[in-house]
Amino acid sequence: STTTPRAAAAAASASPTTTSTKKSKLKRSTATPMSPGAGCAVAAAHAAAETPPAAAATARRGGGGGASRGGGVASTPSGGGDAAAAAASPSPTTPAPTKKTRAKHNKHGIEVSRSQVAGGTGAAATAGATAIAATATTTPAATASSAALPASASAQAPAAPAAPDTTAAAAAAAAAAGGQGPSRSPSRSPSQGPFRPPSPRTPTPPPSDPPSPSSSPPPSGIDNIDAAKQWWRAKVATGGHKMCIEFRWRTIRSVPKNFSTSWTSVFLMCAQWIAEEPFSSAPWLLLFSLPVMCLRAETGGGAKSQGGLAKRLNAFQNGGWPELWDTAMHEGRANSMREATRYATAAAAAADRSPAELHTTEKEMATRRGIKLATEGSSAAALSAMEGLGMAPPTEETFAKLVDLHPDDPAGDAPIPKELRRQGKEWAREVEIEEDDVLTATISAPKRKSEDVFGWRMEYILPLLSHPKALAALVTLFNVIGTGKLPDAAAAAFRLGRLVALAKPDPGGVRPIGIPLVFRRICGRIFNMQNKDEPRHACVGLLGRVVQFAIGRASGPQSMTISIQELMVRNPQWILISLDIRNAFNCLSRLIMAKGIADSPLRNSFSYFDMCYSTAGELKYHAAGKVYTILSKTGPTQGTTEGMQYFCLGHHQLTCEAAKDYEDVMILSDADDSNILGPADQAIECLTALNRLFTAHGLNLKKAAILFGTDTASQGHSHDALIQSAEAIIGVGKVTMADSGIITGAANAYPGGVRMVGTPIGSVEFAKEFVEGIIDGHAERLSNVRAIGRVSPQAALLCIHRSCIPRLNYLMQIVPYCLAKEAYDRGRDEIVRAWRDCCG
């Protein structure tokens, strides 16, 4: 075909930097769901739709064109390039638009070039659609070869820079594709204004050199994905994947909405690999490592963070796993060095300040953090942050205390009996996790929590729930996890956890808080929901004489304390021995936990328990740029949702064994708070048996409190003699005594009592003092609420509604209003004043 002299002159004199007088928006393509088996194909399509860095740079310098208004494709791979070039050329009915290309990201998070077009619809949109179709049908080999081509060879602009062979090259390409050559340029419409040639002052830059092989984008397609899988298999075989758990990873709070499709595609690639190789640990470990490679938080935020996220997701789909891994490890080392320097600087500055100044600074920081959490909607967490003592100092001394809180198993390395394991595999056939279980467990889980050792957050699972293929893949994964069928290396990674040390009120005290993997938290929640009512019956033994109130019951602490009060009123000759166990959750033998699970309706989770607890799990404590490893050999893992059930079932085995020979003794427990009730002589003997069982299974009694009934002395039992008997069992100085007095609504002559799980058991005077102390402490909480109200009145009112009023309601459930009327009225008036202050 031929062109008019005017069109040829315009094409020859057109400047690459000519801008249009009217901007147009890039039409976004509709995202199609990706099947589990189409991960590589979608990765190739995304790679083909992305503008190569060299092409984008050339376009910004004026050396190349961009995508047409209707296309949205900036480069055309070889293999379908001729057809795409012919489709992208101006049609006889479409004016040749002039445009300037700039980098943007589409709804999938993939970087594309957005064109500012002064006209060009109709056939131009058809040309863009044809280019997309040509890209989608390109073979992987052709896609890989085209990605390495220079930008000038892979992108065809409608209005190319003046060059002697531009028209001939375009005509030759069109003839090879069976299409038409450059079309005749029509006259401009009146709405587009008169034609204005480019300014002669604008110089034409020299053509850019082709990119070197090292700077060209990585090839995409099946070949590159297979190479990446082979690289990751080798990394796992040599143990190189363990390097990522040596750093503290700070990841983004949630996946941005415009990146949910790309994130789902990345997840489905891992899920498809797991389906292809179910007995290999490599795909599972890759799934666990996704946040490390793709979702790291960047300083600066905004467009910079979004651009980095888009590049990492795109690189993962293109098989650039080695580069992503190396970059992540480099950042991890750099962050550790910065954290160590920051801590050393802060420690040196704190050495020159007085304790009062340090306390004021810590209080101000806690207040700022609490206000931030309250404005985000986390009322309870906000008040806890403002009232708590914060983190324990990241020192070697803190690490030594954490090690002491995770002792060795008293049973040694005795494995779970083979017979139980064989039966566990049979019970595992009853595990059936469905979509509703995954949806409910994930949506109801607490959000805005800290990341796990691999950087996973609960918010990363939420985008996957709205995608049918991803939700089906999650169901499959959790069924594999729930039946305990993870490969060995993947199971070891599944047992990993991150450990945080909180300061306790007692001087130098440390409270360990564990953060397990997100997948483990969800799976535990699923088991808890499926077995919601069964633990209630499993934790009642010896015809109701031994009861565990911590699981399967609503308002367990209130029910237990009211039961104890009624029993002591009806049996005034009894005594109550309240026990306090030292570090109970971290010390209970896992063998007795396994027996408790096997004897309960929760036996279908036995294989899951075996996978999680048959071998010691590693807990990583990150402090001042260093990482410490602590082995968890006893008790349930800190922070796991199923851990409370497992502990209570094992604890219930011990209390039933201790009480079986004493018909008049009852043992009522709320988790590790055990209470022995009965005649004095039998209660002391039961205490002896229970202490012996506790010691054999890793538990040590810290102290005990004895509350005597009103008629205990009339039974011929001396208080001093009973105290000496209890001290002989527990230890001298570890037993306290409270004289009689049970809350019955009437005054009695024996002041005193016992505080049990936040509840007073004793005389009326003791109950009044307890309520007044709680109300006095409530004033500090209300002052924190007022501080929040100065920033956000709505957040302060939510704190009052969710955290302050429920505390008084709980108090009135355990102590009647008539016993402490004045204290209750004072607490109510303070809440009303705080409410008015927040409302202004």
C-alpha positions in Angstrom: 0.0 0.0 0.0 1.0 3.6 -0.4 0.9 6.6 1.8 0.1 10.2 0.9 2.9 12.7 0.8 1.4 14.6 3.7 1.4 11.5 5.9 4.9 10.6 4.9 6.1 14.1 5.7 4.3 14.1 9.1 5.8 10.7 9.9 9.3 11.8 8.9 9.2 15.1 10.9 7.3 13.8 13.9 9.3 14.2 17.2 9.2 11.3 19.7 8.7 13.8 22.4 5.6 15.4 20.9 2.8 15.6 23.5 -0.9 15.6 22.8 -3.4 18.2 23.8 -5.8 15.7 25.3 -5.1 13.0 27.8 -6.8 9.6 27.7 -7.0 6.8 30.2 -5.7 3.3 29.6 -8.5 0.8 29.3 -8.0 -1.9 31.9 -8.4 -5.5 30.9 -10.8 -7.7 32.8 -9.1 -10.2 35.2 -10.0 -13.8 34.6 -9.7 -16.4 37.5 -6.7 -18.5 37.3 -7.0 -22.3 37.7 -4.5 -24.1 39.8 -3.0 -25.6 36.7 -2.6 -22.3 34.9 0.0 -20.7 37.1 2.8 -20.8 34.5 0.5 -19.6 31.7 -0.7 -16.7 33.6 2.8 -15.8 34.7 3.8 -15.8 31.0 0.9 -13.7 30.1 1.6 -11.2 32.8 5.3 -11.1 31.8 4.3 -10.4 28.2 2.0 -7.6 29.3 4.7 -5.9 31.3 6.9 -3.2 29.7 10.5 -4.2 29.8 12.7 -1.7 31.7 14.7 -0.9 28.6 11.6 -0.2 26.6 10.2 2.0 29.4 13.4 3.9 29.6 13.5 4.4 25.8 10.0 5.6 25.8 10.7 8.2 28.5 13.7 9.4 26.5 11.6 9.6 23.4 13.2 6.6 21.6 10.1 4.5 21.3 6.3 4.4 21.5 3.8 2.9 23.9 0.6 1.0 23.8 -2.4 2.3 22.0 -5.4 3.5 23.9 -7.4 0.4 23.5 -4.6 -2.1 23.8 -2.8 -1.9 27.1 0.2 -4.0 25.9 3.5 -2.3 25.6 5.5 -5.0 24.0 4.8 -7.8 21.7 6.7 -11.1 21.9 8.1 -12.8 18.9 6.2 -15.7 17.5 3.1 -13.5 17.4 4.9 -10.2 16.8 4.2 -9.8 13.1 0.5 -10.1 13.6 0.6 -7.8 16.6 2.6 -5.3 14.8 0.2 -5.2 11.9 -2.7 -5.0 14.4 -1.1 -2.1 16.2 -0.4 -0.1 13.0 -2.8 2.8 12.2 -5.9 1.7 10.3 -7.4 3.6 7.4 -10.1 5.0 9.7 -8.0 5.9 12.6 -5.8 9.0 13.0 -2.3 8.4 14.1 -2.2 9.5 17.7 0.9 11.2 19.2 1.5 10.3 22.8 3.9 10.3 25.7 4.5 7.1 27.7 4.9 6.9 31.4 5.1 4.0 33.8 1.9 2.9 35.6 0.5 -0.2 37.2 -2.7 -1.9 36.2 -5.2 -3.5 38.6 -3.1 -6.7 38.7 -0.1 -4.8 40.1 1.8 -5.3 36.9 3.8 -2.4 35.5 2.5 -1.2 32.1 2.9 1.9 30.1 0.0 4.4 30.2 -0.4 6.5 27.0 -1.7 9.9 26.8 -3.5 9.7 23.4 -5.0 12.6 21.4 -7.6 10.6 19.7 -7.6 7.1 18.4 -10.6 4.9 19.1 -12.5 2.3 17.1 -10.0 0.4 15.1 -7.3 1.3 17.6 -9.2 -0.6 20.3 -9.6 -3.5 17.9 -5.9 -3.4 17.2 -5.1 -3.5 20.9 -7.5 -6.4 21.5 -5.8 -8.3 18.6 -2.4 -7.6 20.2 -3.6 -9.0 23.5 -5.0 -12.1 21.7 -1.7 -12.6 20.0 0.2 -12.3 23.3 -2.1 -14.8 25.0 -1.6 -17.4 22.3 2.1 -17.1 22.1 4.0 -20.2 22.9 6.3 -20.3 26.0 9.4 -20.6 24.0 8.4 -17.7 21.8 7.6 -15.6 24.9 10.9 -16.4 26.5 12.8 -15.5 23.3 10.9 -12.2 22.8 11.5 -11.0 26.4 15.2 -10.8 25.7 14.8 -8.8 22.5 15.6 -5.0 22.5 12.7 -2.7 23.1 13.0 -1.4 19.5 12.4 -4.9 18.1 9.6 -5.9 20.5 7.5 -2.7 20.4 5.9 -1.1 17.4 4.7 2.5 17.8 2.0 3.9 15.5 4.1 7.0 14.9 7.8 5.9 14.8 10.7 8.3 14.7 12.0 9.4 11.4 14.3 6.8 9.9 15.1 5.8 6.3 13.9 2.2 6.7 11.0 2.7 9.1 8.2 2.5 6.5 9.9 -0.3 4.6 10.4 -2.4 7.7 6.7 -1.9 8.7 5.5 -2.8 5.2 7.7 -5.9 5.2 6.4 -7.0 8.7 2.8 -6.4 7.6 3.4 -8.4 4.3 4.9 -11.3 6.3 1.9 -11.3 8.6 -0.5 -11.3 5.6 -1.9 -7.9 6.5 -1.8 -4.4 5.0 1.0 -1.9 5.1 1.0 1.5 6.5 -2.5 3.0 5.9 -3.4 6.3 4.5 -3.6 8.9 7.3 -7.0 10.6 7.2 -7.6 14.2 7.8 -8.1 15.3 11.4 -11.6 15.9 12.7 -12.6 19.4 13.8 -12.9 18.3 17.4 -9.2 17.4 17.4 -8.1 20.9 16.3 -5.7 21.8 13.6 -2.6 19.8 13.0 0.5 21.2 14.6 3.9 20.0 13.6 6.5 19.4 16.4 8.7 22.2 17.5 12.0 22.4 15.6 13.7 23.3 18.9 13.1 19.8 20.2 16.1 17.7 19.4 15.7 14.1 18.3 17.7 11.8 20.6 19.9 9.1 19.1 18.5 5.6 19.0 19.1 3.7 22.2 21.5 0.7 22.3 20.0 -2.7 22.7 20.0 -3.9 26.4 22.7 -6.3 27.4 21.8 -9.8 28.3 22.4 -9.1 32.0 20.1 -6.1 32.1 17.3 -7.7 30.1 14.2 -8.9 32.0 14.3 -12.6 32.9 12.6 -14.9 30.5 9.1 -16.1 31.4 7.2 -19.2 30.7 7.3 -22.8 31.7 11.1 -23.2 31.1 12.0 -20.4 33.6 9.5 -21.6 36.2 10.9 -25.1 36.0 14.4 -23.7 36.4 13.3 -21.8 39.5 11.7 -24.9 41.0 15.0 -26.8 40.4 16.9 -24.0 42.1 14.5 -24.1 45.1 14.8 -27.9 45.4 18.6 -27.5 45.6 18.2 -24.8 48.2 16.0 -26.9 50.4 18.2 -30.0 50.0 21.2 -28.1 51.3 19.3 -26.4 54.1 19.7 -22.9 52.6 16.1 -22.2 53.1 16.6 -21.9 56.9 18.5 -18.7 56.5 15.3 -16.7 56.3 14.3 -17.6 59.9 17.5 -16.0 61.2 16.1 -12.5 60.6 13.1 -10.6 61.9 10.9 -9.8 59.0 8.6 -6.8 59.0 6.0 -7.2 56.3 3.1 -5.0 55.1 0.0 -4.8 57.2 -2.3 -6.3 54.4 -2.3 -6.9 50.7 -3.5 -3.8 48.8 -6.8 -4.4 47.0 -5.3 -3.7 43.6 -2.7 -6.4 44.2 -5.1 -9.1 45.3 -5.2 -10.8 41.9 -1.4 -11.0 41.6 -1.2 -12.2 45.2 -3.8 -14.9 44.4 -1.9 -16.0 41.3 1.3 -16.3 43.4 -0.4 -18.4 46.0 -2.0 -20.6 43.4 1.4 -21.3 41.8 2.6 -22.7 45.1 -0.7 -24.6 45.7 -0.4 -26.2 42.2 3.2 -27.2 42.9 2.1 -28.8 46.2 -0.6 -30.7 44.3 1.9 -32.0 41.8 4.5 -33.0 44.4 2.5 -33.9 47.6 5.4 -35.7 49.3 8.0 -33.0 48.7 8.8 -30.4 51.3 10.1 -27.8 48.7 6.7 -26.5 47.6 5.5 -26.2 51.2 8.6 -24.3 52.3 8.1 -22.0 49.3 4.6 -21.3 50.4 5.8 -20.5 53.9 8.5 -18.2 52.5 6.2 -16.1 50.2 6.0 -13.0 52.5 9.8 -13.0 52.8 10.2 -12.9 49.0 7.2 -10.7 48.1 5.5 -8.9 51.0 8.3 -7.1 52.8 7.6 -3.7 54.1 9.6 -0.8 52.6 10.5 2.5 54.1 8.8 5.5 52.5 5.5 3.8 51.6 3.2 5.3 49.0 4.1 4.9 45.4 7.5 3.6 46.2 6.2 0.7 48.3 3.5 -0.1 45.8 6.0 -0.1 42.9 8.3 -2.5 44.8 5.5 -4.8 45.6 4.3 -4.9 42.0 7.9 -5.8 40.8 8.3 -8.5 43.4 5.0 -10.2 42.6 5.7 -10.0 38.9 9.2 -11.3 39.3 7.9 -14.3 41.3 5.4 -15.2 38.6 8.2 -14.9 36.0 10.4 -17.3 37.9 12.8 -14.8 39.3 13.0 -16.6 42.7 16.8 -16.6 43.1 16.9 -12.8 42.7 14.0 -12.3 45.1 15.6 -14.6 47.7 19.1 -12.9 47.5 17.6 -9.5 47.8 15.5 -10.5 50.8 18.5 -12.0 52.6 20.6 -8.9 51.9 17.8 -6.7 53.3 17.5 -9.0 56.3 21.2 -8.7 57.2 21.1 -4.9 56.7 18.0 -4.6 59.0 19.7 -6.7 61.7 22.7 -4.4 61.6 20.6 -1.3 61.8 18.6 -2.7 64.7 21.7 -3.6 66.6 23.1 -0.1 66.1 19.8 1.5 67.1 19.6 -0.5 70.3 23.3 0.3 71.2 22.6 4.0 70.7 19.4 3.9 72.8 21.2 2.0 75.6 24.0 4.5 75.7 21.5 7.4 75.8 19.5 5.6 78.6 22.6 5.2 80.7 22.8 9.0 81.2 19.1 9.4 82.2 17.5 8.9 85.6 14.9 6.1 86.2 12.2 8.7 86.5 13.0 10.1 83.1 13.1 6.7 81.6 9.7 5.8 83.1 8.2 9.0 81.8 9.5 8.3 78.3 8.2 4.7 78.3 4.8 6.0 79.5 4.7 8.5 76.7 5.6 5.9 74.1 3.0 3.5 75.5 0.3 6.3 75.4 1.1 7.0 71.7 1.0 3.4 70.8 -2.3 2.9 72.7 -3.9 5.9 70.9 -2.8 4.5 67.5 -4.3 1.1 68.3 -7.5 2.8 69.5 -7.9 4.8 66.4 -7.5 1.6 64.4 -10.4 0.0 66.3 -8.4 -2.3 68.7 -9.9 -1.0 71.9 -8.8 -3.8 74.2 -5.3 -3.9 72.8 -5.0 -0.1 73.1 -5.8 -0.1 76.8 -3.5 -3.1 77.4 -0.6 -1.3 75.7 -1.2 1.8 77.9 -1.5 -0.2 81.1 1.2 -2.8 80.5 4.8 -2.7 81.3 5.9 -3.2 77.8 8.6 -5.4 76.4 11.4 -6.9 78.5 14.9 -5.6 77.6 16.5 -7.5 74.7 19.5 -8.7 76.6 21.3 -12.0 77.3 19.7 -12.0 80.8 16.2 -12.0 79.3 17.2 -14.8 76.9 18.4 -16.9 79.9 15.1 -16.4 81.7 13.2 -17.5 78.6 15.4 -20.7 78.5 14.5 -21.4 82.1 10.8 -21.1 81.3 11.1 -23.9 78.6 12.5 -26.9 80.5 13.2 -30.4 79.3 10.5 -33.1 79.4 10.6 -35.1 82.7 9.8 -38.2 80.7 12.9 -37.7 78.7 12.8 -38.3 74.9 10.1 -41.1 75.3 8.2 -41.1 72.1 4.4 -41.4 71.8 3.5 -45.1 72.0 3.2 -46.8 68.6 -0.2 -48.1 69.4 -1.5 -44.6 69.9 0.1 -43.4 66.7 -1.5 -46.3 64.8 -4.9 -45.5 66.2 -4.3 -41.8 65.5 -4.0 -42.6 61.8 -7.4 -44.3 61.9 -8.9 -41.4 63.8 -7.5 -39.0 61.2 -9.8 -40.4 58.6 -12.6 -38.5 60.5 -11.0 -35.1 59.8 -13.1 -33.3 57.2 -12.4 -29.6 56.7 -14.8 -27.7 54.4 -15.0 -24.3 52.9 -17.2 -23.0 55.7 -14.7 -24.0 58.3 -11.9 -22.1 56.6 -14.0 -19.0 56.0 -15.3 -18.9 59.6 -11.9 -19.6 61.2 -10.1 -17.0 59.1 -12.7 -14.2 59.2 -13.3 -14.5 63.0 -9.5 -14.7 63.8 -8.0 -11.6 65.5 -6.5 -9.1 63.1 -3.7 -6.5 63.3 -1.4 -8.9 65.1 2.3 -9.3 64.7 3.7 -11.4 61.9 5.0 -14.9 62.4 8.6 -16.1 61.9 8.1 -16.1 58.1 6.3 -12.8 58.0 2.8 -14.2 57.4 -0.2 -12.2 58.8 -3.8 -13.2 59.0 -4.7 -10.4 56.6 -2.8 -12.2 53.8 -5.4 -15.0 53.8 -8.4 -12.7 53.4 -7.9 -11.9 49.7 -7.7 -15.6 48.9 -11.1 -16.3 50.4 -13.0 -14.4 47.6 -11.3 -16.4 44.8 -13.0 -19.8 44.3 -9.8 -21.6 43.1 -7.8 -20.2 46.0 -10.4 -21.1 48.6 -10.5 -24.7 47.2 -6.7 -24.8 47.4 -6.8 -23.6 51.0 -9.3 -26.3 51.9 -7.0 -28.9 50.4 -4.0 -27.6 52.2 -5.7 -27.5 55.6 -7.0 -31.1 55.1 -3.4 -32.2 54.6 -2.3 -30.3 57.7 -5.2 -31.4 59.8 -4.4 -35.1 59.1 -0.7 -34.6 60.0 0.6 -35.5 56.6 3.2 -32.8 56.0 6.6 -33.9 54.9 9.3 -33.9 57.5 11.1 -30.7 56.6 7.7 -28.9 56.1 6.5 -30.2 59.5 9.7 -28.9 61.1 9.0 -25.5 59.6 5.3 -25.7 60.7 6.5 -26.2 64.3 8.5 -23.0 64.2 7.4 -20.0 66.2 8.5 -16.5 67.1 8.9 -15.7 70.8 8.3 -12.3 72.5 9.2 -11.5 76.0 6.9 -9.2 78.0 7.8 -7.6 81.4 5.9 -8.8 84.4 5.0 -6.7 87.5 7.4 -8.6 89.7 10.9 -7.3 89.4 12.8 -9.0 86.6 9.8 -11.2 85.7 9.4 -12.3 82.1 6.2 -13.6 80.4 6.9 -15.5 77.1 4.4 -14.9 74.3 4.5 -17.2 71.3 3.5 -16.4 67.8 3.0 -19.6 65.7 2.5 -19.8 62.0 -0.7 -18.3 60.6 -1.6 -21.7 59.0 -1.2 -23.3 62.4 -3.5 -20.8 64.1 -6.2 -21.2 61.5 -6.0 -25.0 61.7 -6.3 -24.9 65.5 -9.3 -22.6 65.3 -11.0 -25.1 62.9 -10.5 -28.0 65.3 -11.8 -25.8 68.2 -15.0 -24.9 66.2 -15.6 -28.5 65.1 -15.2 -29.7 68.6 -17.0 -26.9 70.4 -19.2 -28.9 72.7 -17.3 -32.2 73.1 -14.7 -30.9 75.6 -17.5 -30.0 78.0 -18.3 -33.7 78.5 -14.7 -34.9 78.2 -13.6 -32.7 81.1 -16.1 -34.0 83.6 -14.8 -37.1 85.5 -15.7 -39.3 88.5 -19.4 -38.6 88.3 -18.9 -34.9 88.4 -16.4 -34.8 91.3 -13.6 -33.6 88.9 -14.5 -30.8 86.5 -12.4 -28.6 84.2 -14.2 -25.3 83.5 -11.7 -23.7 81.0 -12.9 -25.3 77.8 -16.3 -26.1 76.4 -18.1 -23.8 78.9 -19.3 -20.2 78.7 -18.2 -18.0 81.7 -16.0 -20.7 83.1 -14.3 -18.7 85.9 -17.6 -17.3 87.2 -19.2 -20.8 87.1 -16.3 -22.3 89.0 -16.2 -19.7 91.8 -19.9 -19.7 92.3 -19.8 -23.5 92.6 -17.1 -23.3 95.2 -19.0 -20.7 97.2 -22.1 -22.9 97.3 -20.2 -26.0 98.2 -18.4 -24.3 101.1 -21.7 -22.9 102.4 -23.4 -26.3 102.3 -20.4 -28.1 103.8 -19.0 -25.8 106.5 -16.7 -28.6 107.8 -14.8 -28.7 104.5 -11.6 -26.9 103.6 -10.6 -25.4 100.3 -7.0 -25.7 99.0 -6.3 -23.4 96.1 -3.1 -24.3 94.1 -0.9 -22.1 92.0 1.4 -24.0 89.5 4.6 -22.4 88.4 4.8 -21.9 84.6 2.2 -24.6 84.0 1.6 -24.2 80.3 5.3 -24.6 79.4 6.0 -27.5 81.7 3.3 -30.2 81.3 4.5 -33.4 79.8 3.3 -34.0 76.2 2.9 -37.7 76.8 0.1 -37.1 79.3 -1.4 -34.6 76.9 -1.4 -37.3 74.2 -3.2 -39.7 76.6 -5.8 -37.0 77.3 -6.5 -36.4 73.7 -6.8 -40.2 73.0 -9.4 -40.5 75.7 -11.5 -37.6 74.6 -13.8 -36.8 71.6 -11.0 -34.7 70.2 -9.1 -37.9 69.2 -9.6 -37.1 65.5 -6.9 -34.4 65.9 -4.4 -36.9 67.4 -2.3 -37.1 64.2 -2.2 -33.3 64.0 -1.0 -33.3 67.6 1.6 -35.9 66.9 3.0 -33.9 64.0 3.2 -30.7 66.1 4.5 -32.1 69.4 6.2 -35.4 68.9 9.5 -33.5 68.2 10.7 -30.3 69.9 9.8 -27.2 68.1 12.2 -24.2 67.6 11.2 -20.8 69.0 13.1 -17.8 67.6 13.7 -14.9 69.9 14.9 -11.8 68.1 16.6 -9.1 70.2 18.8 -6.2 69.2 19.7 -7.6 65.8 20.5 -11.0 67.1 18.5 -14.2 67.0 18.3 -16.8 69.8 16.9 -20.3 69.5 14.9 -22.0 72.3 13.7 -25.5 72.1 10.1 -26.2 73.2 10.0 -29.7 74.5 7.1 -29.6 77.0 3.6 -28.1 77.1 1.6 -26.7 74.2 3.3 -24.2 72.0 2.7 -20.6 73.2 0.1 -18.7 71.2 -1.6 -21.7 69.5 -5.4 -21.8 69.6 -5.6 -25.5 70.2 -3.0 -25.4 73.0 -5.6 -24.6 75.8 -7.6 -27.7 74.9 -4.6 -29.9 74.8 -3.3 -28.6 78.2 -6.7 -29.0 79.9 -7.2 -32.5 78.6 -3.8 -33.6 80.0 -4.3 -31.7 83.3 -7.7 -33.4 83.7 -6.1 -36.8 83.4 -3.9 -36.0 86.5 -6.7 -34.5 88.6 -8.9 -37.6 88.0 -6.1 -39.9 88.9 -5.4 -38.0 92.1 -9.1 -37.9 93.3 -10.2 -41.4 92.4 -9.4 -42.9 95.8 -11.1 -40.2 97.8 -14.9 -40.3 97.5 -15.6 -37.1 99.4 -13.1 -34.9 97.6 -13.8 -32.7 94.6 -11.3 -31.0 92.3 -12.6 -28.0 90.4 -10.1 -26.4 87.9 -10.0 -23.5 85.5 -7.0 -24.3 83.3 -4.0 -24.5 85.7 -5.9 -23.1 88.7 -6.8 -26.2 90.7 -9.0 -26.2 93.8 -9.4 -29.2 96.2 -12.5 -29.2 98.3 -13.5 -31.8 101.0 -13.0 -32.9 104.5 -9.7 -31.8 105.9 -8.0 -35.2 106.2 -9.0 -36.4 102.8 -8.2 -33.0 101.2 -4.6 -33.2 102.6 -4.1 -36.8 101.3 -5.5 -35.8 97.9 -3.0 -32.9 97.8 -0.2 -35.3 98.5 -1.3 -37.6 95.6 -1.8 -34.7 93.2 1.6 -33.2 94.0 3.3 -36.5 93.3 1.5 -36.7 89.9 2.3 -33.1 89.1 6.0 -33.6 89.8 6.2 -36.8 87.6 4.7 -34.9 84.7 6.7 -31.7 84.9 4.5 -29.5 87.0 5.7 -27.8 90.3 3.4 -26.2 92.9 4.4 -22.6 93.5 2.2 -21.9 96.5 -1.2 -22.8 98.0 -3.9 -21.0 100.0 -6.1 -22.8 102.5 -9.6 -21.5 103.3 -11.2 -23.1 106.4 -14.9 -23.7 106.7 -16.9 -22.3 109.6 -17.1 -25.7 111.3 -13.6 -27.0 110.5 -12.4 -26.6 114.1 -15.3 -28.5 115.5 -14.2 -31.6 113.6 -11.1 -31.7 115.7 -8.7 -30.3 113.1 -6.2 -27.6 114.2 -5.5 -24.9 111.7 -1.8 -24.9 112.6 -1.6 -28.7 112.1 -3.3 -28.5 108.7 -0.9 -25.7 107.6 2.1 -27.7 108.7 0.8 -30.8 106.8 0.4 -28.7 103.6 3.8 -27.1 104.0 5.3 -30.6 104.3 3.9 -31.4 100.9 4.5 -28.1 99.0 7.3 -26.4 101.0 7.8 -24.2 104.0 6.5 -20.7 103.6 4.4 -21.6 100.5 1.1 -22.0 102.2 -1.1 -19.1 103.4 -4.3 -19.4 105.5 -7.6 -17.6 105.4 -10.1 -17.9 108.2 -13.5 -19.1 107.1 -16.1 -16.5 105.8 -17.9 -17.3 102.6 -19.8 -14.7 100.7 -23.4 -15.5 101.5 -24.9 -12.0 101.8 -24.6 -11.9 105.6 -21.7 -10.7 107.8 -19.6 -13.2 109.7 -17.0 -13.1 112.4 -14.0 -14.3 110.4 -12.5 -11.8 108.0 -10.2 -13.1 105.3 -10.5 -14.9 102.0 -8.7 -16.2 98.9 -8.4 -14.5 95.5 -9.1 -17.1 92.8 -8.9 -16.4 89.0 -9.8 -12.8 89.7 -12.6 -13.7 92.1 -12.8 -13.2 95.9 -13.7 -16.3 98.0 -14.1 -15.4 101.6 -15.7 -13.0 104.0 -17.9 -10.0 103.2 -15.2 -7.6 104.4 -12.7 -9.3 102.1 -15.1 -9.0 99.1 -15.7 -5.3 99.8 -11.9 -4.7 99.9 -11.5 -6.6 96.7 -14.2 -4.5 94.8 -12.8 -1.2 96.1 -9.3 -2.2 94.9 -10.7 -3.0 91.4 -12.6 0.4 91.3 -9.4 2.3 92.4 -7.5 0.6 89.6 -10.3 1.4 87.2 -9.5 5.2 87.6 -6.2 4.7 85.8 -7.9 3.0 82.9 -10.4 5.9 82.6 -7.6 8.4 82.5 -6.1 6.5 79.6 -9.5 6.6 77.9 -9.6 10.4 78.4 -6.2 10.6 76.7 -7.6 8.7 73.7 -10.6 11.0 73.7 -8.5 14.1 73.1 -7.4 12.6 69.8 -10.5 10.6 68.8 -13.7 10.8 70.9 -15.3 8.0 69.0 -12.4 5.6 69.7 -12.6 6.6 73.4 -16.3 5.9 73.6 -15.7 2.4 72.0 -13.0 1.7 74.7 -15.6 2.6 77.4 -18.2 0.4 75.8 -16.0 -2.6 75.0 -13.5 -2.6 77.9 -14.6 -0.5 80.9 -18.3 -1.4 81.3 -17.7 -5.1 80.8 -15.2 -5.1 83.6 -17.8 -3.8 86.1 -20.4 -6.3 84.7 -18.0 -9.2 85.3 -17.3 -7.9 88.8 -21.0 -7.8 89.6 -21.4 -11.4 88.4 -19.0 -12.7 91.1 -19.7 -10.2 93.9 -23.3 -9.2 94.6 -24.2 -5.5 94.3 -25.6 -5.5 97.8 -22.2 -6.4 99.4 -20.3 -3.4 97.9 -22.9 -0.9 96.9 -20.9 2.2 97.6 -17.9 1.0 95.6 -20.1 0.0 92.6 -21.8 3.4 92.6 -18.5 5.2 92.6 -17.3 3.1 89.7 -20.5 3.8 87.7 -20.2 7.6 88.4 -16.6 7.6 87.2 -17.5 5.9 83.9 -20.3 8.5 83.3 -17.9 11.4 83.9 -15.4 9.9 81.6 -18.1 9.4 78.9 -19.1 13.1 79.2 -15.5 14.2 79.1 -14.9 12.3 75.8 -18.1 13.7 74.3 -17.0 17.3 75.1 
